[in-house]
């Protein structure tokens, strides 16, 4: 319903798609502010809404550094989600401060009458530095005759370089302000003095000196010194990347400055989420940051693509080197629980893009053995596709079979014989594109370096690529079918299999009209489609009324409109349609 309102409820629409322009203001008006990130929303005081000991994490945000192995994560209520021993904002800082100021202590069940949790806010301090700030508005209290309003702030500033230390240090500042008007209306003034903590609750206290020698308590100079160090560190890091700079206009509907900040900070968070500078993590702890997820293929492809497109070539080089050194195996497989064929094909394109963008052939030559093993594994899978379905009239002939989602692997190894592998166009198209891109680049490198083995492998890939494209085009000619919907007149299926050859269930949930949730973005990004087929995909996604579709258009590096699919084609009219 919200998506329909965004796309259709406006006075004007774009001239080609007939849809509303999705502006920042329109999104704000349709989508409510995210107040809760799972977890126990009834937790307060010393009871945390997130916990490393709970399967439901409730992490809202995080901060950290490139060198640490773990990040500092916080809940919607600014709880210490990994139970590091940070000062707890409510049960420790606010409660002890109230006692020190002669106010009644807040009982364990009284926090929802003390803090206005529904009005809490969280943001950043000093972009692009990863300093977090939380705001805690207080509710009026019956023991106070003060008629204004009060609130607390918490700033969490990470130590910028842990220099190999696994844990993440964080400096905190807590301060309470009192405002003359209701709802925090100014003028405002400090209540008492700010409190500073160096990572742990015992580094300071508003009521006692028994935990630490008074002269060693965390203080203002430590906090502000760290704040300045964070800024200097990230100014140096981003300058060393040589990345592009954006200047986007602020329009009536979209705040360009906010978009720029969001994009830049996304890259900073990508960098700090990595373990010990370069090792990937699928997420943060508690949650997807567990080590078994480190080799998730999408983490590599999305990060390397973003780094290359932003011109962050040192970061891209480190990410690619780490992936080939530790997560690509000698047999060509990936250090992960299962395959993802579309992402594996994309890896070959990323290696080619790196050489094209940077001119650096040495990284690819250094890891050539594993790059070749990975590509030859995909060549083997293409050979299987020709052998297993030798009849050219079969749509599956020459279409690579296998998984595009690692989480589904148990369905294959537990039920082999019952469950045939699907022939997904997104997997096939990305492998084709990888062969084409990497083959061209390796041919150039082989000629420049005099490496006959590199040139020979390039020939392997370049010989297979046109055959794969021909198989894709022949299969699509047999499987694309008309619909009865004039706004989405043709259906491009997810794969080449008959509707009853994969899982039972509604057709749109398995093979009908790109029902695979990765299919749309991965297939679009391969650039293997004609302009007409790209239009068909987009039109069906927008107007097909297929409620069972699990497609997620903005995921996995894909554009919302089919621009990436059209770039390799050079179709000027298609490009015009895509960007209008």
C-alpha positions in Angstrom: 0.0 0.0 0.0 2.8 2.4 0.9 4.7 1.6 -2.3 1.5 2.1 -4.4 1.0 5.5 -2.8 4.6 6.5 -3.5 4.4 5.5 -7.2 0.9 6.7 -8.0 -0.4 9.4 -5.6 1.0 12.5 -7.1 -0.1 15.4 -9.3 2.5 14.7 -12.0 4.4 11.7 -13.3 7.4 11.1 -15.5 6.7 11.2 -19.2 7.8 7.6 -19.9 6.9 5.4 -16.9 3.8 7.2 -15.8 5.0 6.9 -12.2 5.6 9.5 -9.6 9.2 10.6 -8.9 10.3 9.0 -5.6 11.6 12.0 -3.6 12.9 12.1 -0.1 9.8 14.1 1.0 7.4 11.5 -0.5 9.1 8.6 1.2 9.0 10.5 4.5 5.3 11.1 4.1 4.5 7.5 3.3 6.9 5.5 5.5 6.8 6.0 9.3 10.0 6.6 11.2 11.6 3.4 12.3 11.2 3.4 16.1 12.1 -0.2 16.9 14.7 -2.5 15.5 13.2 -5.8 16.9 14.4 -6.8 20.3 12.5 -6.3 23.6 10.8 -2.9 23.3 9.5 -3.2 26.9 13.1 -3.4 28.3 14.3 -0.3 30.3 16.6 0.6 33.1 19.2 -2.2 33.4 17.2 -4.6 31.3 18.5 -4.3 27.8 16.3 -4.6 24.7 19.2 -6.3 22.8 21.6 -8.9 24.1 24.3 -11.1 22.7 22.6 -14.0 24.6 19.3 -13.6 22.8 18.5 -14.8 19.2 16.7 -11.5 18.5 19.3 -8.8 18.5 17.5 -5.5 18.3 20.6 -3.6 17.0 19.8 -0.1 15.8 23.2 1.3 15.0 26.9 0.8 15.5 30.3 2.5 15.6 33.9 1.3 15.6 37.2 1.5 13.8 38.9 -0.3 11.0 41.4 -2.1 13.1 39.2 -3.7 15.8 37.7 -7.2 15.4 34.2 -6.2 16.8 32.1 -3.1 16.7 30.2 -1.3 19.4 26.5 -1.8 18.8 23.5 -0.1 20.4 19.8 -0.6 20.6 17.0 1.8 20.0 17.3 2.7 23.7 21.2 3.0 23.4 21.8 -0.2 25.2 25.2 -1.9 24.9 24.1 -4.7 22.7 27.2 -6.8 23.0 27.4 -6.4 26.8 30.9 -4.9 26.7 30.4 -3.1 30.0 29.6 0.4 28.6 27.9 2.8 31.0 24.2 2.0 30.8 22.3 5.3 30.1 19.3 4.7 32.2 20.0 2.3 35.1 23.5 3.7 35.7 24.0 7.3 34.5 20.5 8.8 34.8 19.5 6.9 37.9 22.7 7.7 39.8 22.7 11.3 38.7 19.1 11.7 39.9 20.2 10.3 43.3 23.2 12.6 43.4 21.0 15.6 42.7 18.6 14.7 45.5 15.8 13.4 43.3 14.1 10.1 44.0 15.8 7.0 42.4 13.9 5.6 39.3 12.4 2.2 40.2 13.1 -0.7 37.9 9.5 -0.5 36.6 9.4 3.3 36.4 11.4 4.1 33.3 8.5 4.4 31.0 7.2 7.2 33.2 10.6 8.9 33.3 12.0 8.7 29.7 9.8 9.5 26.7 11.0 6.5 24.7 8.7 7.1 21.8 10.4 10.5 21.2 14.0 9.2 21.4 16.2 10.1 18.5 19.6 8.9 17.2 22.0 10.6 14.8 25.6 11.3 13.9 28.1 13.9 15.1 30.6 15.3 12.7 30.2 13.6 9.4 31.8 11.4 8.1 33.2 10.5 11.5 31.4 7.6 13.1 30.4 9.4 16.3 26.9 8.6 17.5 24.5 10.8 19.4 21.3 9.7 21.2 18.6 12.0 22.6 16.5 11.0 25.6 13.6 13.3 26.3 12.3 13.2 29.9 8.7 13.2 30.9 7.5 15.7 33.5 7.9 14.4 37.0 5.4 15.0 39.8 8.3 15.6 42.3 9.5 18.6 40.4 7.9 22.0 40.2 9.9 22.9 37.1 7.5 23.8 34.3 9.9 23.4 31.3 11.3 20.3 29.7 14.5 18.2 30.1 16.5 15.8 28.0 19.7 13.8 28.1 22.2 13.3 25.3 24.7 10.5 24.9 27.6 10.8 22.5 29.6 7.7 21.7 32.9 8.4 20.0 35.0 5.3 19.0 38.8 5.2 19.5 39.7 5.7 15.8 42.6 3.2 15.6 42.8 0.2 17.9 46.2 -0.7 16.4 45.4 -4.4 16.3 43.4 -4.6 19.5 40.4 -6.9 19.1 38.0 -5.0 21.3 36.6 -1.5 20.5 37.2 1.3 23.0 34.5 4.1 23.0 34.5 7.4 24.8 31.1 8.6 26.1 29.8 12.0 27.1 26.4 12.3 28.9 24.8 15.6 29.7 21.4 16.8 30.8 19.8 19.9 29.5 16.8 21.9 30.8 14.7 24.0 28.5 12.4 26.8 29.3 9.7 25.8 26.9 7.7 22.6 26.5 8.9 20.0 24.0 12.5 21.0 24.5 11.9 24.5 23.2 14.9 26.9 23.9 16.5 28.6 25.6 18.2 25.6 27.2 20.9 25.2 29.8 23.0 22.4 31.3 21.8 20.7 34.4 24.9 19.9 36.5 28.1 19.0 34.7 28.7 16.6 31.8 29.9 13.1 32.6 32.6 11.3 30.7 33.4 7.6 30.4 36.3 5.8 28.8 34.6 2.7 27.5 33.6 1.1 30.8 31.0 2.1 33.5 33.7 1.9 36.2 35.8 4.7 34.5 33.6 7.3 36.2 30.6 7.6 38.5 28.4 10.5 39.6 28.2 9.4 43.2 31.5 7.6 44.2 35.2 7.3 43.7 35.5 3.7 44.9 36.0 2.2 41.5 39.0 4.1 40.2 41.5 6.6 41.5 40.0 10.1 41.2 42.9 11.4 39.1 42.4 8.6 36.6 38.7 9.1 36.1 37.6 9.7 32.5 37.4 13.5 31.9 36.6 16.1 29.3 40.1 16.3 27.8 40.1 12.6 27.1 36.7 12.8 25.4 37.4 15.8 23.3 40.9 14.7 22.5 39.4 11.5 21.1 36.7 13.4 19.2 39.4 15.4 17.5 41.4 12.3 16.8 38.4 10.6 15.1 38.0 13.6 12.8 41.7 13.7 11.9 41.8 9.9 11.3 38.9 9.8 8.9 39.9 13.0 7.1 43.2 11.2 6.4 41.7 7.9 5.5 39.2 9.3 3.0 41.7 11.7 1.5 44.1 8.7 0.9 41.3 6.9 -0.9 41.1 9.6 -3.6 37.4 9.0 -3.8 35.0 11.1 -5.7 33.2 14.0 -4.0 29.5 14.6 -4.5 27.7 17.9 -4.5 23.9 17.3 -4.8 21.4 20.1 -4.8 18.8 20.5 -2.1 15.4 20.5 -3.9 11.9 20.9 -2.6 11.5 17.2 -2.5 14.9 15.8 -1.8 17.7 17.0 0.5 20.8 16.5 -1.5 23.2 17.2 1.4 21.5 14.4 3.4 21.9 12.0 0.5 25.6 12.8 0.2 26.1 12.3 3.9 24.2 9.0 3.8 26.3 7.7 0.9 29.6 8.7 2.4 28.8 7.4 5.8 27.7 4.1 4.2 31.3 3.7 2.9 32.7 4.6 6.3 30.5 2.0 8.0 31.5 -0.6 5.4 35.1 0.0 6.4 34.6 -0.2 10.1 32.4 -3.3 9.9 35.4 -5.3 8.7 37.4 -7.5 11.1 41.0 -6.4 11.6 40.8 -3.9 8.6 40.2 -6.3 5.7 38.3 -9.5 6.8 34.6 -9.2 5.8 31.6 -9.5 8.0 28.1 -10.0 6.9 26.8 -7.7 9.8 27.6 -6.8 13.3 27.2 -8.6 16.7 24.8 -9.7 18.0 23.4 -11.0 14.8 24.8 -11.6 11.4 28.3 -10.6 12.5 29.1 -14.2 13.6 32.1 -15.6 11.9 30.4 -18.4 9.9 28.9 -15.6 7.7 32.3 -14.0 6.7 32.5 -15.6 3.3 29.0 -14.6 2.2 29.5 -13.8 -1.5 27.2 -10.8 -1.6 29.4 -9.0 1.1 32.3 -9.2 -1.3 30.5 -8.3 -4.5 28.6 -5.3 -3.0 31.6 -3.9 -1.2 34.1 -4.3 -4.0 31.6 -2.8 -6.5 30.8 0.2 -4.3 34.5 0.9 -3.6 35.3 0.8 -7.4 32.5 3.0 -8.4 33.3 5.5 -5.7 36.9 5.6 -6.8 38.1 4.2 -3.5 40.8 2.2 -5.2 43.0 1.4 -2.2 39.9 0.1 -0.4 38.9 -1.9 -3.4 42.4 -3.4 -3.7 42.4 -4.5 -0.1 38.9 -6.0 -0.3 39.8 -8.0 -3.5 43.2 -9.1 -2.2 41.7 -10.3 1.1 38.9 -12.2 -0.8 41.3 -14.0 -3.1 43.8 -14.7 -0.4 41.5 -16.1 2.3 38.0 -16.7 0.9 38.6 -18.1 -2.6 39.8 -21.7 -2.3 42.4 -23.5 -4.4 39.7 -25.6 -6.0 37.8 -22.5 -7.2 35.0 -22.7 -4.6 34.3 -20.1 -1.9 34.8 -20.3 1.8 31.1 -20.4 2.5 28.5 -23.0 3.2 27.1 -23.1 -0.3 27.4 -21.6 -3.8 25.8 -18.5 -5.3 26.4 -18.7 -9.0 25.2 -15.3 -10.0 27.5 -13.7 -7.5 30.4 -16.0 -8.5 30.0 -14.8 -12.1 29.9 -11.2 -10.9 33.3 -11.7 -9.1 35.0 -12.2 -12.5 33.5 -8.9 -13.7 34.8 -7.2 -10.6 38.3 -8.4 -11.2 38.1 -7.1 -14.7 36.7 -3.7 -13.5 39.5 -3.4 -11.0 42.1 -3.7 -13.8 40.1 -1.4 -16.1 39.7 1.3 -13.4 43.2 1.2 -11.8 45.5 -0.2 -14.5 46.9 -2.6 -11.9 47.5 -6.0 -13.4 49.8 -7.2 -10.6 47.0 -8.0 -8.2 45.3 -10.3 -10.7 48.6 -11.9 -11.7 49.5 -12.5 -8.1 46.2 -14.4 -7.5 45.9 -15.8 -11.0 45.9 -19.4 -9.8 42.8 -18.9 -7.7 41.1 -16.6 -10.3 41.6 -19.3 -12.9 40.4 -22.1 -10.6 37.2 -20.1 -9.9 36.5 -19.4 -13.5 37.2 -23.0 -14.6 34.8 -24.2 -12.0 32.2 -22.1 -13.7 33.3 -23.4 -17.1 32.7 -26.9 -15.7 29.2 -26.0 -14.7 28.6 -24.6 -18.2 29.8 -27.9 -19.7 27.4 -29.8 -17.5 24.6 -27.6 -18.8 25.4 -28.7 -22.4 25.9 -32.4 -21.5 22.8 -32.8 -19.2 20.4 -31.3 -21.7 21.9 -32.0 -25.1 18.7 -31.3 -27.1 18.9 -27.7 -28.4 15.1 -27.5 -28.5 15.0 -27.8 -24.7 15.1 -24.4 -23.0 17.5 -25.7 -20.4 20.1 -26.6 -23.0 23.3 -24.8 -22.1 21.8 -22.8 -19.2 23.9 -23.2 -16.0 22.1 -25.1 -13.2 22.7 -24.3 -9.6 21.9 -22.1 -6.7 21.8 -18.3 -6.4 21.1 -18.3 -2.6 23.4 -20.0 -0.2 20.7 -20.5 2.5 18.9 -23.1 0.3 21.7 -25.6 0.1 20.1 -28.1 2.5 17.3 -28.6 0.0 19.8 -30.0 -2.5 22.2 -32.2 -0.4 19.4 -33.6 1.8 17.0 -34.4 -1.1 19.3 -35.0 -4.0 17.3 -37.0 -6.6 14.0 -35.4 -5.6 15.0 -31.8 -6.1 16.5 -30.9 -9.5 18.7 -27.8 -9.6 17.0 -24.8 -11.2 18.3 -23.2 -14.4 18.1 -19.5 -13.4 18.7 -16.8 -16.0 20.3 -14.5 -13.4 23.0 -17.1 -12.7 23.7 -17.9 -16.3 23.8 -14.3 -17.4 26.3 -13.2 -14.7 28.6 -16.1 -15.5 28.4 -15.2 -19.2 29.3 -11.5 -18.4 32.1 -12.6 -16.1 33.7 -14.7 -18.8 33.4 -11.9 -21.3 34.8 -9.2 -19.1 37.6 -11.2 -17.5 38.5 -12.9 -20.7 39.1 -9.6 -22.4 41.2 -8.2 -19.5 43.3 -11.4 -19.1 44.0 -11.4 -22.9 45.4 -7.9 -22.5 47.4 -8.8 -19.4 48.7 -12.0 -21.1 50.0 -10.0 -24.0 51.6 -7.3 -21.8 53.2 -9.7 -19.4 54.2 -12.5 -21.9 52.3 -15.0 -19.7 51.1 -17.8 -22.0 49.1 -19.4 -19.2 47.1 -16.2 -18.7 46.5 -15.8 -22.5 45.4 -19.4 -22.7 42.9 -19.0 -20.0 41.6 -15.8 -21.6 41.0 -17.8 -24.7 39.0 -20.4 -22.8 36.7 -17.7 -21.4 36.3 -15.8 -24.6 35.5 -19.0 -26.5 32.7 -19.9 -24.0 31.2 -16.4 -23.7 29.4 -16.3 -27.1 28.1 -19.8 -26.7 26.6 -18.8 -23.3 25.0 -15.8 -24.8 23.6 -17.8 -27.7 22.2 -20.3 -25.2 20.6 -17.5 -23.2 19.0 -15.9 -26.2 17.7 -19.2 -27.6 16.2 -20.2 -24.2 14.5 -16.8 -23.7 13.0 -17.1 -27.2 11.3 -20.2 -26.0 10.2 -19.2 -22.5 9.2 -15.5 -22.7 5.4 -15.6 -23.0 2.7 -13.0 -23.5 0.4 -11.9 -20.8 -3.1 -10.4 -20.8 -1.9 -7.2 -19.1 -1.4 -4.4 -21.7 0.9 -2.5 -19.3 3.1 -5.6 -18.8 2.6 -7.4 -22.1 5.4 -10.0 -21.8 6.6 -12.3 -18.9 10.3 -13.0 -18.6 10.5 -16.1 -16.4 13.0 -16.6 -13.6 14.6 -19.6 -15.4 14.4 -22.2 -18.1 12.7 -24.9 -16.1 9.1 -26.0 -16.7 6.7 -24.7 -14.1 6.5 -28.0 -12.3 10.2 -28.9 -12.4 11.3 -27.0 -9.3 9.4 -26.6 -6.0 5.6 -27.0 -5.9 3.8 -23.8 -5.2 2.3 -20.8 -6.9 3.9 -20.2 -10.3 4.9 -16.7 -9.5 6.7 -17.9 -6.4 9.0 -20.1 -8.4 9.4 -19.7 -12.2 6.8 -17.2 -13.3 7.8 -13.7 -14.5 11.1 -13.4 -12.6 9.6 -14.6 -9.2 13.1 -15.3 -7.7 13.9 -12.6 -5.2 17.4 -12.1 -6.5 16.5 -12.6 -10.2 15.6 -9.0 -11.1 18.6 -7.2 -9.8 21.1 -9.8 -10.7 19.8 -10.3 -14.2 19.6 -6.5 -14.8 23.2 -6.0 -13.6 24.6 -8.6 -16.0 23.9 -6.4 -19.0 23.1 -9.4 -21.0 19.5 -8.5 -22.0 18.2 -6.6 -25.0 16.5 -3.3 -24.4 13.1 -4.9 -25.1 13.7 -7.6 -22.5 14.9 -5.0 -20.0 11.7 -3.1 -20.6 9.7 -6.2 -20.2 11.2 -7.0 -16.8 10.7 -3.5 -15.5 7.2 -3.2 -16.8 6.1 -6.5 -15.3 7.7 -5.6 -12.0 5.8 -2.3 -11.9 2.5 -3.3 -13.5 2.3 -7.0 -13.4 0.1 -7.2 -10.2 1.9 -10.4 -9.2 1.4 -10.2 -5.4 3.3 -13.4 -4.8 6.6 -11.9 -6.2 9.4 -11.8 -3.7 11.6 -9.7 -5.9 13.5 -7.0 -4.1 14.5 -4.5 -6.8 16.9 -2.2 -4.8 19.0 -5.1 -3.5 22.4 -6.5 -4.6 23.7 -3.4 -6.3 20.9 -3.1 -8.9 19.4 0.1 -10.0 15.7 0.7 -9.6 15.4 1.3 -13.4 17.2 -0.9 -15.9 20.2 1.5 -16.5 22.9 -1.1 -15.8 21.4 -3.5 -18.2 21.5 -1.0 -21.0 24.9 0.5 -20.6 26.7 -2.3 -22.5 24.2 -2.2 -25.3 24.7 1.4 -26.2 21.1 1.9 -27.1 20.6 5.6 -26.8 16.8 5.4 -26.8 16.8 2.8 -24.1 19.2 4.9 -22.0 16.9 7.9 -22.4 13.9 5.8 -21.2 15.9 4.5 -18.2 17.0 7.9 -16.8 13.8 9.8 -17.5 
